[in-house]
Amino acid sequence: MIMGEEYVLKGTSSPEEMYNVGRYVDRLMRTLAEKNIQMSRHKVAVLTALNLADELLKLKEELQQRGDQKSQGDSNGLV
């Protein structure tokens, strides 16, 4: 259930993982909708997608930086 609507998800993830994803999206959308009462559901969904994309890109960048730091550390170590 996302924003009161039921969605049937199919995929390779476990049912629990898919449930957790749906619950996370629902929580984000409800939070945005509560803060922006006049905003349409469509705009809430787009804003949620943008927030999730921002979160994902920041995590990817952080992982890339950690990988770069690890590579630099490996090349400076003893052989």
C-alpha positions in Angstrom: 0.0 0.0 0.0 1.4 3.3 -1.1 -0.6 6.4 -0.3 -3.7 4.3 0.2 -3.4 2.4 -3.1 -2.5 -1.2 -3.4 0.3 -2.2 -5.7 1.3 -5.7 -6.7 5.1 -6.0 -7.1 6.9 -8.7 -9.0 10.6 -9.2 -9.0 13.5 -11.2 -7.9 13.7 -9.7 -4.4 12.1 -11.5 -1.5 8.6 -10.5 -0.5 9.9 -9.0 2.6 12.4 -6.8 0.7 9.7 -5.6 -1.7 7.4 -4.9 1.3 10.1 -2.8 2.9 10.7 -0.8 -0.3 7.0 -0.1 -0.6 6.8 0.9 3.0 9.8 3.2 2.6 8.3 4.9 -0.5 4.9 5.3 1.3 6.6 6.9 4.3 8.5 9.4 2.1 5.4 10.2 0.0 3.2 10.7 3.1 5.8 13.0 4.7 6.0 15.1 1.6 2.2 15.2 1.2 1.8 16.3 4.9 4.2 19.2 4.4 2.7 20.2 1.1 -1.1 19.8 1.5 -2.0 21.5 -1.7 0.4 19.4 -3.8 -1.1 16.9 -6.2 -0.3 13.2 -5.8 1.5 13.3 -9.1 3.8 16.0 -7.9 4.3 14.3 -4.6 5.4 11.2 -6.5 7.8 13.1 -8.7 9.3 14.9 -5.7 9.7 11.6 -3.9 11.5 10.2 -7.0 13.8 13.2 -7.1 14.6 12.8 -3.4 15.3 9.1 -3.8 17.5 9.8 -6.9 19.4 12.4 -4.9 19.9 9.9 -2.0 21.1 7.2 -4.4 23.5 9.5 -6.2 25.0 10.7 -2.9 25.5 7.1 -1.8 27.1 6.1 -5.1 29.5 9.0 -4.9 30.4 8.1 -1.3 31.0 4.5 -2.3 33.2 5.6 -5.3 35.2 7.9 -3.0 35.7 5.0 -0.5 36.8 2.7 -3.4 39.2 5.4 -4.6 40.7 5.8 -1.1 41.1 2.1 -0.7 42.8 1.8 -4.1 45.2 4.5 -3.2 45.9 2.9 0.2 46.5 -0.5 -1.5 49.1 0.9 -3.9 51.0 2.6 -1.1 51.3 -0.5 1.1 54.1 -3.0 1.4 54.5 -5.7 -1.2 
